[in-house]
Amino acid sequence: MLCPGPPATIVPAGSMKWDATQRKRVVFNFTAADAVVAAAEANGQMMRCHTPLWHLSTPSWVTEGGFDNETLIDIMTDHIRVVLPHYRGRCYAWDVVNEAVYNNGSWHNSVFYDTIGPAYVPIAFAAAAEADPHAKLYLNDFAIEVPGPKADATYEIAKMVRDYGVKIDGIGIQGHIDLSGMPLDDHYELGSRPTYDDLVEVMTQYASLGIELAITELDVAVLTPVTAENATIYETQAEVYYNVTAACLTFEECVGITIWDWTDRYTWVPDVFPDMGDALVWDKDLKKKPAYGAS
């Protein structure tokens, strides 16, 4: 469901991922993604396209195929060279590689890293630059809005791509933020609460590469249900949205903020974390929350 309000950019959450567009080796299917693009264009909204490479959406024929280095590179680059040209001129940006590292800064154990090594990232960006020369190409990850090993690793990967002489236009700071107080682990999909100073520190680090920044998947999850007794959590949530917005506006390099859906009715969070949710700026009844005016 598209938001009827003012957002200028739409991101397809799942319909452009590998397991949606190429479930079998020789079969591509763009039906679902085409519908999202058509709806966005009908509403005069730009497309931020997402994502050809994510370890959690790689189909089993790739992950379990036992391919050697050369063959897997061909499969990976062929996928990019079919998917991106299908939308050439219609996507202003692509999240080329999504979630390459764990929270501790080590590489995710993916079929691409395990078979090809770190070079899979610049190889993927080179293929993307060839496939859609005019689109902005991003490295995208969560829990990189605070200083630490994951933010440092993301910086180093982006620098590696640039040092290879390969086009990389930006770092996507997802911004899945947790206010629940629940313990985090290395596979947790949410980041700890960033202060304005945290955000400025990491954005300064990323911007030093001479590339763009964008907040790409912002939501701020709280412990649910929220009752009259703990409803002040929505004010705290608004403060986080404000800090993210203020930090982005501090940097010329920060080109935009995308929230990950728009109403609590559709947030992904409780599907993964049942005791959490209410992460967005409209509530389940489509009423604006305090965060709306802060972002």
C-alpha positions as a Markdown table, in Angstrom:
| # | Residue | x | y | z |
|---|---|---|---|---|
| 1 | Met | 0.0 | 0.0 | 0.0 |
| 2 | Leu | 1.5 | 3.4 | -1.0 |
| 3 | Cys | 1.3 | 6.3 | 1.4 |
| 4 | Pro | -1.2 | 8.8 | 0.1 |
| 5 | Gly | 0.8 | 11.7 | 1.5 |
| 6 | Pro | 3.9 | 13.6 | 0.5 |
| 7 | Pro | 6.7 | 11.0 | 0.3 |
| 8 | Ala | 8.8 | 11.6 | -2.8 |
| 9 | Thr | 10.5 | 8.2 | -2.9 |
| 10 | Ile | 9.3 | 4.6 | -2.9 |
| 11 | Val | 11.4 | 1.5 | -2.1 |
| 12 | Pro | 10.2 | -2.0 | -3.0 |
| 13 | Ala | 10.8 | -3.9 | 0.3 |
| 14 | Gly | 11.0 | -7.4 | -1.3 |
| 15 | Ser | 9.9 | -7.5 | -5.0 |
| 16 | Met | 13.3 | -6.6 | -6.5 |
| 17 | Lys | 15.3 | -9.1 | -4.3 |
| 18 | Trp | 16.9 | -12.1 | -6.0 |
| 19 | Asp | 14.4 | -14.6 | -4.6 |
| 20 | Ala | 11.6 | -12.6 | -6.1 |
| 21 | Thr | 13.1 | -11.8 | -9.5 |
| 22 | Gln | 15.1 | -15.0 | -10.3 |
| 23 | Arg | 13.9 | -18.0 | -8.3 |
| 24 | Lys | 15.2 | -20.3 | -11.0 |
| 25 | Arg | 18.5 | -20.0 | -12.9 |
| 26 | Val | 17.1 | -19.2 | -16.3 |
| 27 | Val | 13.7 | -17.7 | -15.3 |
| 28 | Phe | 13.3 | -14.0 | -14.4 |
| 29 | Asn | 10.0 | -12.6 | -13.1 |
| 30 | Phe | 9.4 | -8.8 | -12.7 |
| 31 | Thr | 5.7 | -8.8 | -12.2 |
| 32 | Ala | 5.6 | -7.7 | -8.6 |
| 33 | Ala | 8.4 | -5.2 | -9.0 |
| 34 | Asp | 6.9 | -3.8 | -12.2 |
| 35 | Ala | 3.6 | -3.1 | -10.3 |
| 36 | Val | 5.5 | -1.1 | -7.6 |
| 37 | Val | 7.4 | 0.9 | -10.2 |
| 38 | Ala | 4.2 | 1.7 | -12.1 |
| 39 | Ala | 2.4 | 2.8 | -9.0 |
| 40 | Ala | 5.2 | 5.0 | -8.0 |
| 41 | Glu | 5.4 | 6.6 | -11.4 |
| 42 | Ala | 1.7 | 7.2 | -11.5 |
| 43 | Asn | 2.1 | 9.1 | -8.2 |
| 44 | Gly | 5.1 | 11.1 | -9.4 |
| 45 | Gln | 7.4 | 9.3 | -6.9 |
| 46 | Met | 11.0 | 8.4 | -7.5 |
| 47 | Met | 12.2 | 4.8 | -7.2 |
| 48 | Arg | 15.0 | 3.8 | -4.9 |
| 49 | Cys | 15.6 | 0.2 | -5.9 |
| 50 | His | 16.5 | -2.5 | -3.5 |
| 51 | Thr | 18.5 | -4.9 | -3.8 |
| 52 | Pro | 20.2 | -7.4 | -6.1 |
| 53 | Leu | 22.6 | -8.8 | -3.4 |
| 54 | Trp | 21.5 | -9.7 | 0.1 |
| 55 | His | 22.5 | -13.0 | 1.7 |
| 56 | Leu | 19.0 | -13.6 | 3.2 |
| 57 | Ser | 17.2 | -13.3 | -0.2 |
| 58 | Thr | 19.6 | -15.4 | -2.3 |
| 59 | Pro | 17.7 | -18.4 | -3.6 |
| 60 | Ser | 18.7 | -21.9 | -2.8 |
| 61 | Trp | 19.8 | -22.7 | -6.3 |
| 62 | Val | 22.6 | -20.2 | -5.8 |
| 63 | Thr | 23.5 | -20.9 | -2.1 |
| 64 | Glu | 23.4 | -24.7 | -2.5 |
| 65 | Gly | 24.7 | -24.9 | -6.1 |
| 66 | Gly | 28.3 | -25.7 | -5.1 |
| 67 | Phe | 29.6 | -23.2 | -7.7 |
| 68 | Asp | 33.3 | -22.4 | -8.0 |
| 69 | Asn | 34.6 | -18.9 | -7.9 |
| 70 | Glu | 34.5 | -18.2 | -11.6 |
| 71 | Thr | 31.0 | -19.6 | -12.1 |
| 72 | Leu | 29.5 | -17.8 | -9.1 |
| 73 | Ile | 31.0 | -14.5 | -10.3 |
| 74 | Asp | 29.3 | -15.1 | -13.7 |
| 75 | Ile | 26.0 | -16.0 | -12.0 |
| 76 | Met | 26.1 | -12.9 | -9.7 |
| 77 | Thr | 27.1 | -10.4 | -12.5 |
| 78 | Asp | 24.6 | -12.0 | -14.9 |
| 79 | His | 21.8 | -11.4 | -12.4 |
| 80 | Ile | 22.8 | -7.8 | -11.9 |
| 81 | Arg | 23.1 | -7.3 | -15.7 |
| 82 | Val | 19.5 | -8.5 | -16.3 |
| 83 | Val | 17.7 | -6.9 | -13.3 |
| 84 | Leu | 19.2 | -3.4 | -13.3 |
| 85 | Pro | 18.8 | -2.8 | -17.1 |
| 86 | His | 15.1 | -3.8 | -16.8 |
| 87 | Tyr | 14.6 | -0.7 | -14.7 |
| 88 | Arg | 17.3 | 1.5 | -16.4 |
| 89 | Gly | 16.2 | 5.2 | -16.2 |
| 90 | Arg | 13.5 | 4.4 | -13.7 |
| 91 | Cys | 15.6 | 3.9 | -10.5 |
| 92 | Tyr | 17.4 | 6.9 | -9.2 |
| 93 | Ala | 19.4 | 4.7 | -6.9 |
| 94 | Trp | 20.2 | 1.0 | -6.2 |
| 95 | Asp | 21.2 | -0.6 | -3.0 |
| 96 | Val | 23.7 | -2.9 | -4.7 |
| 97 | Val | 25.0 | -4.8 | -1.7 |
| 98 | Asn | 22.9 | -5.1 | 1.4 |
| 99 | Glu | 24.1 | -6.0 | 4.9 |
| 100 | Ala | 27.6 | -7.3 | 4.1 |
| 101 | Val | 28.9 | -7.5 | 7.7 |
| 102 | Tyr | 27.9 | -8.6 | 11.1 |
| 103 | Asn | 27.5 | -6.2 | 14.0 |
| 104 | Asn | 31.0 | -7.1 | 15.2 |
| 105 | Gly | 32.4 | -5.9 | 11.9 |
| 106 | Ser | 33.3 | -9.3 | 10.4 |
| 107 | Trp | 32.0 | -10.4 | 7.0 |
| 108 | His | 28.7 | -12.1 | 6.8 |
| 109 | Asn | 29.0 | -15.8 | 5.9 |
| 110 | Ser | 27.3 | -15.6 | 2.6 |
| 111 | Val | 27.8 | -17.8 | -0.5 |
| 112 | Phe | 29.4 | -14.7 | -2.2 |
| 113 | Tyr | 31.9 | -14.0 | 0.5 |
| 114 | Asp | 32.7 | -17.6 | 1.2 |
| 115 | Thr | 33.3 | -18.4 | -2.5 |
| 116 | Ile | 34.6 | -15.1 | -3.9 |
| 117 | Gly | 35.9 | -13.3 | -0.9 |
| 118 | Pro | 35.7 | -9.6 | -0.2 |
| 119 | Ala | 36.2 | -8.8 | -3.9 |
| 120 | Tyr | 32.6 | -9.8 | -4.5 |
| 121 | Val | 31.5 | -6.3 | -3.4 |
| 122 | Pro | 33.6 | -4.3 | -6.0 |
| 123 | Ile | 32.8 | -6.9 | -8.6 |
| 124 | Ala | 29.1 | -6.4 | -8.0 |
| 125 | Phe | 29.4 | -2.6 | -8.0 |
| 126 | Ala | 31.3 | -2.8 | -11.3 |
| 127 | Ala | 28.6 | -4.9 | -12.9 |
| 128 | Ala | 25.9 | -2.5 | -11.5 |
| 129 | Ala | 27.7 | 0.5 | -12.9 |
| 130 | Glu | 27.8 | -1.1 | -16.3 |
| 131 | Ala | 24.2 | -2.2 | -16.1 |
| 132 | Asp | 22.7 | 1.2 | -15.1 |
| 133 | Pro | 25.4 | 3.9 | -15.6 |
| 134 | His | 23.2 | 6.8 | -14.4 |
| 135 | Ala | 21.8 | 5.3 | -11.2 |
| 136 | Lys | 23.4 | 6.1 | -7.8 |
| 137 | Leu | 25.0 | 3.0 | -6.4 |
| 138 | Tyr | 24.9 | 2.4 | -2.6 |
| 139 | Leu | 26.3 | 0.0 | 0.0 |
| 140 | Asn | 23.4 | -0.4 | 2.5 |
| 141 | Asp | 23.5 | -1.7 | 6.1 |
| 142 | Phe | 21.8 | -1.6 | 9.5 |
| 143 | Ala | 23.3 | -0.7 | 12.9 |
| 144 | Ile | 25.8 | 1.7 | 11.3 |
| 145 | Glu | 24.3 | 4.8 | 12.7 |
| 146 | Val | 26.5 | 4.6 | 15.8 |
| 147 | Pro | 30.4 | 4.5 | 16.0 |
| 148 | Gly | 31.8 | 1.1 | 16.4 |
| 149 | Pro | 33.2 | -2.0 | 14.5 |
| 150 | Lys | 30.3 | -2.3 | 12.1 |
| 151 | Ala | 30.4 | 1.4 | 11.1 |
| 152 | Asp | 34.2 | 1.1 | 10.7 |
| 153 | Ala | 33.8 | -2.1 | 8.5 |
| 154 | Thr | 31.2 | -0.4 | 6.3 |
| 155 | Tyr | 33.6 | 2.6 | 5.8 |
| 156 | Glu | 36.4 | 0.2 | 4.9 |
| 157 | Ile | 34.3 | -1.7 | 2.4 |
| 158 | Ala | 33.1 | 1.5 | 0.7 |
| 159 | Lys | 36.7 | 2.7 | 0.6 |
| 160 | Met | 37.8 | -0.7 | -0.9 |
| 161 | Val | 35.3 | -0.3 | -3.7 |
| 162 | Arg | 36.5 | 3.2 | -4.4 |
| 163 | Asp | 40.2 | 2.1 | -4.2 |
| 164 | Tyr | 39.5 | -0.6 | -6.8 |
| 165 | Gly | 38.5 | 2.3 | -9.1 |
| 166 | Val | 34.9 | 1.1 | -9.1 |
| 167 | Lys | 31.9 | 3.5 | -8.9 |
| 168 | Ile | 30.2 | 3.8 | -5.5 |
| 169 | Asp | 28.0 | 6.8 | -4.9 |
| 170 | Gly | 26.9 | 6.4 | -1.4 |
| 171 | Ile | 26.4 | 4.6 | 1.9 |
| 172 | Gly | 22.8 | 3.7 | 3.0 |
| 173 | Ile | 22.3 | 4.0 | 6.7 |
| 174 | Gln | 19.3 | 1.9 | 7.2 |
| 175 | Gly | 18.3 | 3.2 | 10.6 |
| 176 | His | 16.3 | 0.3 | 12.1 |
| 177 | Ile | 16.5 | 1.6 | 15.7 |
| 178 | Asp | 15.5 | -0.2 | 18.9 |
| 179 | Leu | 13.9 | 1.5 | 22.0 |
| 180 | Ser | 12.7 | -1.7 | 23.5 |
| 181 | Gly | 15.5 | -2.2 | 26.0 |
| 182 | Met | 15.8 | -5.8 | 25.0 |
| 183 | Pro | 19.3 | -7.3 | 24.7 |
| 184 | Leu | 20.9 | -7.2 | 21.2 |
| 185 | Asp | 22.9 | -9.9 | 19.6 |
| 186 | Asp | 25.0 | -10.1 | 16.4 |
| 187 | His | 22.1 | -11.2 | 14.3 |
| 188 | Tyr | 19.7 | -8.5 | 15.6 |
| 189 | Glu | 18.0 | -6.5 | 12.9 |
| 190 | Leu | 17.8 | -3.3 | 14.9 |
| 191 | Gly | 20.5 | -0.8 | 16.0 |
| 192 | Ser | 20.9 | 0.8 | 19.4 |
| 193 | Arg | 19.5 | 4.3 | 20.0 |
| 194 | Pro | 21.9 | 6.8 | 18.4 |
| 195 | Thr | 22.4 | 10.3 | 19.7 |
| 196 | Tyr | 22.8 | 13.3 | 17.4 |
| 197 | Asp | 26.5 | 13.2 | 18.2 |
| 198 | Asp | 26.7 | 9.5 | 17.3 |
| 199 | Leu | 25.1 | 10.2 | 13.9 |
| 200 | Val | 27.3 | 13.2 | 13.2 |
| 201 | Glu | 30.4 | 11.2 | 14.0 |
| 202 | Val | 29.6 | 8.3 | 11.6 |
| 203 | Met | 28.3 | 10.6 | 8.9 |
| 204 | Thr | 31.5 | 12.6 | 9.1 |
| 205 | Gln | 33.5 | 9.4 | 8.7 |
| 206 | Tyr | 31.4 | 8.2 | 5.7 |
| 207 | Ala | 31.4 | 11.7 | 4.0 |
| 208 | Ser | 35.2 | 11.8 | 4.2 |
| 209 | Leu | 35.1 | 9.3 | 1.3 |
| 210 | Gly | 33.6 | 11.9 | -0.9 |
| 211 | Ile | 30.3 | 10.0 | -1.4 |
| 212 | Glu | 26.7 | 10.5 | -0.6 |
| 213 | Leu | 24.8 | 9.4 | 2.5 |
| 214 | Ala | 21.2 | 8.5 | 2.9 |
| 215 | Ile | 18.9 | 7.2 | 5.6 |
| 216 | Thr | 17.3 | 4.4 | 3.8 |
| 217 | Glu | 15.0 | 2.3 | 6.0 |
| 218 | Leu | 14.3 | 4.4 | 9.1 |
| 219 | Asp | 12.0 | 3.1 | 11.8 |
| 220 | Val | 12.2 | 3.2 | 15.6 |
| 221 | Ala | 10.7 | 0.2 | 17.3 |
| 222 | Val | 9.3 | 0.3 | 20.9 |
| 223 | Leu | 8.2 | -2.4 | 23.3 |
| 224 | Thr | 4.5 | -3.2 | 22.8 |
| 225 | Pro | 1.7 | -2.9 | 23.7 |
| 226 | Val | 1.9 | 0.8 | 24.4 |
| 227 | Thr | -0.6 | 1.8 | 27.1 |
| 228 | Ala | -1.5 | 5.1 | 28.8 |
| 229 | Glu | 1.1 | 4.3 | 31.5 |
| 230 | Asn | 4.0 | 4.1 | 29.0 |
| 231 | Ala | 2.8 | 6.3 | 26.2 |
| 232 | Thr | 5.6 | 8.8 | 26.8 |
| 233 | Ile | 7.7 | 6.3 | 24.8 |
| 234 | Tyr | 6.3 | 8.0 | 21.7 |
| 235 | Glu | 7.9 | 11.2 | 22.8 |
| 236 | Thr | 11.2 | 9.4 | 23.1 |
| 237 | Gln | 10.6 | 7.9 | 19.7 |
| 238 | Ala | 10.0 | 11.4 | 18.3 |
| 239 | Glu | 13.4 | 12.5 | 19.8 |
| 240 | Val | 15.1 | 9.8 | 17.8 |
| 241 | Tyr | 13.4 | 10.7 | 14.6 |
| 242 | Tyr | 14.4 | 14.3 | 15.3 |
| 243 | Asn | 18.0 | 13.4 | 15.9 |
| 244 | Val | 18.2 | 11.4 | 12.7 |
| 245 | Thr | 16.6 | 14.2 | 10.7 |
| 246 | Ala | 18.8 | 16.9 | 12.3 |
| 247 | Ala | 22.0 | 15.0 | 11.6 |
| 248 | Cys | 21.1 | 14.4 | 8.0 |
| 249 | Leu | 20.3 | 18.1 | 7.5 |
| 250 | Thr | 23.7 | 18.9 | 9.0 |
| 251 | Phe | 25.5 | 17.3 | 6.0 |
| 252 | Glu | 25.2 | 18.3 | 2.4 |
| 253 | Glu | 26.2 | 14.8 | 1.5 |
| 254 | Cys | 23.0 | 13.4 | 3.2 |
| 255 | Val | 20.6 | 13.4 | 0.4 |
| 256 | Gly | 17.4 | 12.0 | 1.9 |
| 257 | Ile | 15.5 | 10.0 | 4.5 |
| 258 | Thr | 13.3 | 7.0 | 3.7 |
| 259 | Ile | 11.1 | 5.5 | 6.4 |
| 260 | Trp | 10.5 | 1.7 | 6.2 |
| 261 | Asp | 6.8 | 1.8 | 5.4 |
| 262 | Trp | 4.7 | 4.6 | 6.8 |
| 263 | Thr | 2.1 | 3.3 | 9.3 |
| 264 | Asp | 2.3 | 1.0 | 12.3 |
| 265 | Arg | -0.3 | -1.2 | 10.6 |
| 266 | Tyr | 2.3 | -2.4 | 8.2 |
| 267 | Thr | 5.6 | -2.3 | 10.1 |
| 268 | Trp | 7.7 | -5.5 | 9.6 |
| 269 | Val | 9.0 | -5.4 | 13.2 |
| 270 | Pro | 6.3 | -7.5 | 15.1 |
| 271 | Asp | 6.6 | -10.2 | 12.4 |
| 272 | Val | 10.2 | -10.8 | 13.5 |
| 273 | Phe | 10.1 | -9.5 | 17.1 |
| 274 | Pro | 6.6 | -10.2 | 18.5 |
| 275 | Asp | 7.0 | -8.0 | 21.6 |
| 276 | Met | 8.0 | -4.9 | 19.6 |
| 277 | Gly | 6.5 | -2.6 | 16.9 |
| 278 | Asp | 4.8 | 0.8 | 16.6 |
| 279 | Ala | 8.0 | 1.9 | 14.8 |
| 280 | Leu | 6.6 | 4.4 | 12.3 |
| 281 | Val | 5.2 | 8.0 | 12.2 |
| 282 | Trp | 1.5 | 7.1 | 11.6 |
| 283 | Asp | -0.3 | 4.8 | 14.0 |
| 284 | Lys | -2.4 | 1.8 | 13.1 |
| 285 | Asp | -5.4 | 4.1 | 12.7 |
| 286 | Leu | -3.4 | 6.3 | 10.3 |
| 287 | Lys | -3.2 | 9.1 | 12.8 |
| 288 | Lys | 0.0 | 11.1 | 13.0 |
| 289 | Lys | 2.2 | 10.3 | 16.0 |
| 290 | Pro | 4.6 | 12.7 | 17.7 |
| 291 | Ala | 7.4 | 11.4 | 15.5 |
| 292 | Tyr | 5.6 | 12.8 | 12.4 |
| 293 | Gly | 6.4 | 16.4 | 13.4 |
| 294 | Ala | 9.9 | 15.5 | 14.4 |
| 295 | Ser | 11.0 | 14.0 | 11.1 |
